[in-house]
Each structure stands twice: as C-alpha cells, then as structure tokens.
Amino acid sequence: MNRPIGALQVPFHTEVDGDGVTMSVCRLDQVYYAKIKLQMKNGGKAVPASILPYVIVHATTEQPGIWTVLTPSGARTGTRDDAGSVHTAIRRSGHYRIYIKEPTETFVPGDVFIIQQHALSDGNNSGRDVQPLAEFEVTESVDCSLSITVQHPNSLSRTRGNDADSIPSNKSALKFTQDHVFNTSKQALDQGGYVISSQLWADASRTYGAQHPVIQNSIYRETLAAIYSEGLTVPTGTGKSPNDRTLNFAGREIEFNNQSTTGGRSTLSFLEDNGQPDHRMTADESLRRTHPATMEFLLKMMDELDITYVRVTGAWRPHVGSTRHRYASAIDLTHVKKNVTDENNQPQLVAIHFHREDSAASYPLRDGGHESAQRTRTREFSHKVHKYIANARAQGAAGWLGGPWALTNGELGVSTPELAQEEAFKTDSTHVHHIHISTGADQP
C-alpha cells in the first residue's frame, strides 16, 4: 500500500485570537489524492487526451494571486488504462489549476508560476490570460473535512455548455474521505471525465508574439518575427484561398496552406473584438499558436538542406486528431523543393511530394531495378530530408514522426547499430499524404 506513514488528520484545536475570541482551527496533516480524465472531441466522440504535457499549480486561500508549481516538467496525461488522466496530491484548501505545459519550458515544484497572456501581433501582452484546462476549488468544511469542485475561472467570458464555442460547466463538489489517502490511480477520488472543447483548447493554447525569447535569441529572428507579427503575405491567383499565407525569405518560400489553420479559424479569438465576423480567429492568429521553436526547426532544416520551398498543411489545431497537433509543437509537410546541379552541370529542380500513392518517386530508399537520373535525384533528396528529421529525433530535438513510409534508423543511416531496427518514421492511413514532425522532447 502507498499510504503515507504517520499522516493523520487531527480535526481541529481551539485558539484565542487577539480580541479574545475563541476559534476552532483545522489542522490537516493528511494528504489526499484526486484524479480527472481529460478528454477531447474527435470525430464527434469524446476520446482521451493522452500524452498531453501539463503543469499543476496551486494558490492558497490566504494568497489567491500567488501560484506555486506542484508538478515536475515531465508530467503528461496517462495512456492505456489511465488514458488522459491527471493524478495529483491535495494537501490543503485553495485553488489548483491544470495548464498546458508549453514546449521548451521547465518547471520545478515550489517555483512561482506566472500566468502568461496571449500576445498581440505587435508582441505586447494583451491583458487576456492564457486559460487553464481546468481548476479544482478545494474547500474546508466546519468539520475540517475537504471537498473538491471541478470548475473553470473563465476570465475570457465564454458560454458554458457542450458545444464547440463553450467551455465545460462546473461539476458538483465531492468530499474526500479516508478512502482517498492512497497514492494510486485506482483509489484516488475520481472526478470523472472532463471534455475539453475546441474553444477551451484555443483559450488554453498560448498565442505567441515576436517578443518571445525563442524568437529574440534565434539567428532566424527576422524571419520568425514575420510570422509572429502577422506579416505574412496573402497570395493571389487561381486556386488560392484568402486564408493561405506565404513567407518569403532569403530566396526561399514557405506556403502555409489554408488547411493548416482550418481548426483555429473555427474558434473564437482571444481578443474580445478582433474585427472579424463572429470574432473568429484569423489564419495569422492561428499560426501564432504554434510554438516558435517548431517554426525555427523548419527554418533551420530549410537552411541546412538548402530547401527552397516547403508546403505546410498542418500546425497547431484545436479540433481534430491526437493531442500532438493540439499541443503547440507539431507541423505537417506535403511538399519540399530544392535546386541541384545534374551530372551535366545543369541546374535541376527537385521536388518531393510526401505521398505514398501519388509520388512513388519520392520514396527515400532504393526499390530495386534501374532508376532514371531524375528518380535518383529525388530519392537522394528525400533520403536527406528524412535522415535530417530522424537525426533530430535521435538527438532529442524531435519527438514522434509519421509519414507515408515506415522507415527505420538503420535504413536512414541514423544512430548506432543497436538502434538500427528502431522505427524512426511510423506510417498509417492518416499519414499517407504528408510527414508529421513533433519537435522537442515533450511528446516522444
């Protein structure tokens, strides 16, 4: 059993205050445990929000504006039998909040936690707080027992309910008992499921601005600033959407296809009035929800592999898929291009289309038999791109990778012999037409 040794609850004792008034004072030495199952909508169904990095913070009743970190940086929601679950110790009354742990951030239990604000396009704070996913209000009764209520502070004034634009309604209070003093998921006080709507995902996902430290300290600062100050170009011409965005820099181009912001544009902006119909998020604001380190990874890859064009069809999104895109560190690519010199010293454009069915020439490995010069150029370029990304994973700079083809470290020339058979890129029916890159080590 994992019951703490010597953790007894002394109900109360009496004290006399400075005015001579006798008071009953609760003394809680008991640690309780509670859990909640975070869920999200996918295809109209509530599914577990697994492997989501989070941080739990606490503010006491006496100092409600000072938040203290309770969890280490590696905390993630559960998988398998505990899929989506958050399990925490409750030591005293006050408010406990679950925030999405931002990529690249580290926290130490006991540190003061600063609530971040969504950034304006000029980089300044907006005065609009990034929202927690949920808040626990823990209250102390006259008999010195503790009760817990799942609620939400709702400082952005959203409606309550079950539709996509709303945030969850508050739950009824539950009381801790001696059954909840064991540090196991099975015996923690179960607060049930909690469905994070698309809107709550948006409100809880920080909008980054050009003053963010990752941008300011990057060698790609000016290029990143164009994204995070909403300085991208709206392309025109046949087949273009008003929600497409283009970034041109140093002879290179990134096309952020409108698909990359569909989910964001379906939710409300963090701004009370952003001048848009129904105050829906713009494509530019949606792109600013992707962490700058992810965009920096893309720029660095283009620079080091001399890539001249990338088409992005997936970034941060709050509405569909796993938590990998709902977190701020994932990006999807469908096409990359570069210029090379052929065997006759002539310039050739090499284009990769990451598609299992429509672009067999982009397969990065030899498939037997004779191949044309163009196929060789395409295969070699594709191999370099896949190897670069897989190397990042092996070095801890990238997490889960998916694509049209299952590829091992050995096939890509990555890592040591003992890891040669480890799969670098996984594949399934979802990733038949793009490669998925999760940057950083927060979601392995």
C-alpha positions in Angstrom: 0.0 0.0 0.0 1.2 3.6 -0.7 -0.4 5.2 2.3 1.9 7.9 3.8 3.4 6.8 7.1 2.3 8.9 10.1 -0.2 11.0 8.0 -3.0 11.5 10.5 -5.8 14.0 10.4 -6.3 16.0 13.6 -9.7 17.6 13.1 -9.2 20.8 15.0 -8.0 22.6 18.0 -9.0 25.9 19.6 -7.1 29.1 19.7 -7.9 32.6 21.2 -7.2 35.5 18.8 -6.0 39.0 19.8 -9.5 40.1 20.5 -10.2 37.3 23.0 -12.4 35.4 20.6 -12.1 31.6 20.8 -11.7 30.0 17.3 -11.7 26.4 16.1 -8.6 25.9 13.9 -8.4 23.0 11.5 -5.1 21.2 11.2 -4.8 19.0 8.2 -1.8 16.6 8.1 -3.5 14.2 5.7 -2.6 14.1 2.0 -5.5 13.2 -0.3 -5.3 12.1 -3.9 -7.6 13.1 -6.8 -7.8 12.3 -10.5 -9.6 13.6 -13.5 -9.8 12.2 -17.0 -9.1 14.9 -19.7 -11.0 14.2 -22.9 -11.4 15.8 -26.3 -13.7 15.5 -29.2 -12.5 13.6 -32.3 -15.0 12.7 -35.0 -17.9 13.7 -32.7 -16.8 11.3 -29.9 -15.1 12.0 -26.6 -11.7 10.4 -26.6 -8.9 10.5 -24.0 -6.4 13.4 -24.2 -3.4 11.2 -23.8 0.3 12.2 -23.6 -0.5 15.9 -23.1 2.2 17.8 -21.2 0.8 19.7 -18.3 1.7 21.6 -15.2 -0.4 21.8 -12.0 -0.2 25.0 -9.9 -1.7 25.9 -6.5 -2.8 29.1 -4.8 -3.7 29.2 -1.2 -6.9 30.7 0.2 -4.8 33.3 2.0 -2.8 34.3 -1.1 -5.1 33.6 -4.1 -2.9 35.5 -6.6 0.3 33.6 -5.9 0.6 30.4 -7.8 3.1 27.7 -7.0 4.2 24.8 -9.2 3.4 21.3 -7.9 4.4 19.1 -10.8 7.8 18.5 -12.5 8.3 19.3 -16.1 7.9 15.8 -17.4 4.2 15.4 -16.3 2.0 14.1 -19.1 -1.6 12.7 -19.1 -1.8 9.0 -18.9 -2.0 6.3 -21.6 -3.7 2.9 -21.9 -5.7 2.1 -18.8 -5.2 5.7 -17.4 -5.5 7.3 -20.8 -6.0 11.1 -20.4 -5.8 11.0 -16.7 -4.2 13.6 -14.4 -3.5 12.3 -10.9 -2.5 14.8 -8.1 -2.0 15.2 -4.4 -4.2 17.5 -2.5 -2.6 18.8 0.7 -4.7 21.8 1.6 -7.5 24.1 0.6 -7.2 26.7 -2.2 -7.3 26.5 -5.9 -5.4 24.0 -8.1 -5.1 24.6 -11.9 -4.1 22.4 -14.8 -2.3 24.3 -17.5 -0.8 23.0 -20.7 2.9 22.9 -20.2 4.4 25.0 -23.0 7.2 23.5 -25.2 10.7 24.2 -24.1 9.5 25.4 -20.6 10.8 23.7 -17.5 9.3 23.8 -14.0 10.5 22.8 -10.6 8.0 22.1 -7.8 7.9 25.0 -5.4 8.7 27.6 -8.1 6.4 30.6 -8.5 4.2 30.2 -11.6 3.5 33.3 -13.8 0.2 33.1 -15.7 1.0 34.0 -19.3 -1.0 36.3 -21.5 -1.9 35.9 -25.2 0.3 38.2 -27.2 -0.9 40.9 -29.6 0.6 40.9 -33.1 3.0 43.7 -32.0 4.4 41.4 -29.4 2.9 43.1 -26.4 0.7 41.4 -23.8 -3.0 41.6 -24.5 -4.2 41.7 -20.9 -6.1 38.4 -21.8 -4.8 35.4 -19.8 -4.0 32.0 -21.2 -6.6 29.8 -19.7 -6.1 26.7 -17.6 -7.7 23.5 -18.8 -9.5 23.1 -15.5 -9.4 24.4 -11.9 -10.1 22.5 -8.7 -11.5 24.5 -5.8 -10.7 22.7 -2.6 -12.7 24.0 0.4 -12.6 23.2 4.1 -15.8 22.5 6.0 -16.6 23.3 9.6 -15.8 19.7 10.5 -12.3 20.2 8.9 -13.0 17.8 6.0 -12.0 18.8 2.5 -14.2 18.9 -0.6 -13.2 19.4 -4.2 -15.1 21.0 -7.1 -14.1 20.9 -10.8 -14.6 24.4 -12.3 -13.1 26.9 -14.6 -12.2 30.6 -13.9 -13.4 31.6 -17.4 -11.7 35.0 -17.4 -12.4 35.2 -21.2 -16.2 35.1 -20.5 -17.1 32.1 -22.7 -20.5 30.5 -22.5 -20.9 27.2 -20.5 -22.2 24.0 -22.2 -21.3 21.2 -24.5 -21.0 23.0 -27.9 -17.7 23.8 -29.6 -17.7 27.5 -28.7 -18.4 26.8 -25.0 -16.3 25.6 -22.1 -17.4 22.9 -19.6 -19.9 23.6 -16.9 -18.8 23.4 -13.3 -19.2 20.0 -11.6 -20.7 19.2 -8.2 -18.5 19.1 -5.1 -17.1 15.8 -4.0 -15.8 15.1 -0.4 -12.5 13.5 0.4 -12.6 10.5 2.8 -10.1 8.1 4.2 -10.6 6.0 1.1 -8.6 8.7 -0.9 -5.4 8.7 1.1 -3.7 6.1 -1.0 -1.4 7.3 -3.8 -2.8 5.0 -6.5 -4.9 5.9 -9.5 -7.4 3.3 -8.6 -8.1 4.8 -5.1 -7.8 8.5 -5.8 -11.0 10.5 -5.7 -12.4 10.1 -9.2 -13.8 13.3 -10.7 -14.8 11.6 -13.9 -14.4 12.8 -17.4 -13.8 16.4 -18.5 -14.3 17.2 -22.2 -12.0 20.0 -23.4 -13.9 21.7 -26.2 -12.3 23.2 -29.3 -12.7 26.6 -27.8 -11.1 25.7 -24.5 -8.2 24.2 -26.4 -7.8 27.5 -28.1 -8.1 29.6 -25.0 -5.6 27.3 -23.1 -3.1 27.4 -26.0 -0.9 30.5 -25.8 -0.8 32.9 -28.7 2.9 33.8 -29.2 4.3 37.1 -30.2 7.5 38.5 -31.8 9.0 39.3 -28.4 9.1 35.7 -27.3 12.6 34.7 -26.1 13.0 31.9 -28.6 12.4 34.4 -31.4 14.6 37.1 -29.9 17.5 34.7 -29.4 17.2 33.0 -32.8 19.5 33.5 -35.8 16.3 33.5 -37.7 14.8 36.3 -35.6 13.7 38.5 -38.5 12.0 35.6 -40.4 10.3 34.3 -37.3 9.1 37.8 -36.4 7.3 38.0 -39.8 5.2 35.0 -38.7 4.6 36.1 -35.1 3.9 39.8 -36.0 1.4 38.6 -38.6 3.5 39.9 -41.5 2.8 37.1 -43.9 1.6 37.6 -47.5 -1.8 36.6 -48.7 -1.3 35.1 -52.1 -3.5 35.8 -55.0 -4.2 33.9 -58.2 -6.1 30.9 -59.4 -6.7 28.3 -56.7 -5.5 30.5 -53.9 -7.6 30.9 -50.7 -7.8 34.2 -48.7 -6.7 32.0 -45.8 -3.5 30.9 -47.4 -0.3 32.6 -46.2 3.1 32.8 -47.7 6.5 33.6 -46.1 9.3 34.6 -48.5 12.9 35.0 -47.1 16.4 34.7 -48.5 15.2 33.2 -51.8 13.1 30.6 -50.0 9.3 30.2 -49.6 7.0 28.6 -47.1 3.4 28.1 -48.1 1.1 27.8 -45.2 -1.9 26.3 -46.9 -5.3 27.2 -45.5 -5.6 23.6 -44.2 -3.1 24.4 -41.6 -5.4 26.9 -39.9 -8.9 25.4 -40.5 -9.4 24.4 -36.9 -8.1 27.6 -35.4 -10.3 29.7 -37.7 -13.4 27.8 -36.4 -12.8 29.1 -32.9 -13.1 32.4 -31.2 -10.1 34.8 -31.0 -8.6 35.5 -27.6 -9.5 39.1 -28.4 -12.9 40.3 -27.3 -13.3 42.0 -30.7 -10.8 41.3 -33.4 -12.9 42.9 -36.2 -13.7 39.5 -37.8 -17.2 38.0 -38.4 -18.3 36.5 -35.1 -14.8 37.3 -33.8 -13.4 34.1 -35.2 -9.7 33.6 -35.2 -7.7 34.7 -38.3 -5.3 32.5 -40.1 -2.5 34.7 -38.8 -3.5 34.3 -35.2 -3.9 30.5 -35.6 -0.4 30.2 -36.9 0.9 32.1 -33.9 -0.4 29.3 -31.6 2.4 27.1 -33.0 5.4 27.4 -30.7 8.3 29.5 -32.2 10.7 26.6 -31.6 8.8 24.5 -34.1 8.9 27.2 -36.8 12.6 27.7 -36.0 13.2 23.9 -36.6 11.6 24.3 -40.0 13.7 27.3 -41.0 16.9 25.6 -39.8 16.1 22.5 -41.8 15.5 24.6 -44.9 18.7 26.5 -44.4 20.9 23.4 -43.7 19.5 21.3 -46.5 19.2 24.3 -48.9 15.5 23.7 -49.4 13.9 26.5 -51.4 10.2 25.6 -50.9 8.0 23.9 -48.3 4.2 23.5 -48.2 2.7 23.2 -44.7 -0.8 21.8 -44.3 -0.8 21.2 -40.5 0.3 23.2 -37.5 -1.4 23.9 -34.1 -5.1 22.9 -34.3 -7.7 22.5 -31.5 -10.4 20.4 -33.2 -9.3 17.0 -34.6 -6.7 14.3 -34.2 -4.5 13.4 -31.3 -3.0 15.8 -28.8 0.1 16.1 -30.9 -1.3 18.9 -33.1 -3.5 20.3 -30.3 -0.2 20.8 -28.5 2.0 23.6 -30.0 4.9 21.6 -31.4 3.7 19.7 -34.4 3.8 20.5 -38.1 2.8 18.7 -41.3 4.6 18.9 -44.6 3.4 17.7 -48.0 6.0 19.1 -50.5 9.6 20.3 -50.4 11.8 21.5 -53.3 15.4 22.4 -53.9 17.7 23.2 -56.9 20.6 20.9 -57.7 23.2 20.6 -60.4 23.0 17.4 -62.5 25.7 15.2 -64.0 26.0 17.7 -66.9 26.4 20.6 -64.6 22.9 21.8 -65.5 20.5 23.2 -62.8 17.6 20.9 -62.0 14.6 21.5 -59.7 14.0 18.5 -57.4 10.5 18.3 -55.9 9.4 15.8 -53.3 5.7 15.1 -52.7 5.3 13.1 -49.5 2.6 10.8 -50.8 2.6 7.0 -50.7 0.2 6.6 -53.6 0.8 9.6 -55.8 4.5 10.0 -55.6 6.4 6.7 -55.6 9.5 8.7 -56.9 9.7 10.4 -53.5 10.3 7.1 -51.7 13.7 7.7 -50.0 15.1 4.2 -50.4 16.2 2.2 -53.4 13.4 0.0 -54.6 15.4 -2.3 -56.9 16.0 -2.2 -60.6 17.2 0.6 -62.9 16.2 4.2 -62.0 16.3 7.3 -64.0 18.5 10.3 -63.2 15.5 12.2 -62.0 14.4 9.4 -59.7 17.9 9.2 -58.3 18.0 13.0 -57.6 14.5 12.8 -56.0 15.3 9.7 -53.9 18.6 11.2 -52.6 17.0 14.4 -51.7 14.1 12.6 -50.0 16.6 10.5 -48.1 18.4 13.6 -46.8 15.2 15.2 -45.6 14.1 12.1 -43.8 17.5 11.5 -42.3 17.8 15.0 -41.1 14.4 14.8 -39.3 15.2 11.3 -37.9 18.6 12.5 -36.6 16.8 15.3 -34.8 14.6 12.6 -33.1 17.7 10.6 -32.2 19.3 13.6 -30.6 16.2 14.6 -28.6 15.2 17.6 -30.8 12.1 15.9 -32.2 9.5 13.5 -30.9 7.0 11.4 -32.7 7.4 11.2 -36.5 4.9 9.9 -39.1 4.9 9.8 -42.8 3.9 7.8 -45.9 6.6 5.2 -45.4 7.7 3.3 -42.4 11.5 3.9 -42.1 14.0 2.6 -39.5 17.0 4.4 -38.2 19.2 1.8 -40.0 17.6 2.5 -43.4 18.2 6.2 -43.0 21.7 5.8 -41.6 20.8 7.2 -38.2 22.1 6.3 -34.8 24.1 3.4 -33.5 23.8 -0.3 -34.7 21.9 -1.3 -31.6 19.1 1.1 -32.6 19.2 0.4 -36.3 15.9 -1.5 -36.2 14.1 1.1 -34.2 11.4 2.8 -36.3 12.2 6.5 -37.0 9.1 7.2 -39.1 5.8 5.4 -38.4 3.0 5.2 -41.0 -0.7 4.6 -41.1 -3.7 5.6 -43.2 -3.7 9.1 -41.7 -0.1 9.9 -42.8 -0.3 8.5 -46.3 0.0 12.1 -47.8 2.3 14.1 -45.5 5.1 13.8 -43.0 4.3 14.8 -39.4 7.1 16.3 -37.2 6.7 16.8 -33.5 9.6 19.0 -32.4 11.2 18.9 -29.0 11.1 16.1 -26.4 7.8 16.8 -24.7 5.8 14.3 -26.7 8.1 11.3 -27.6 
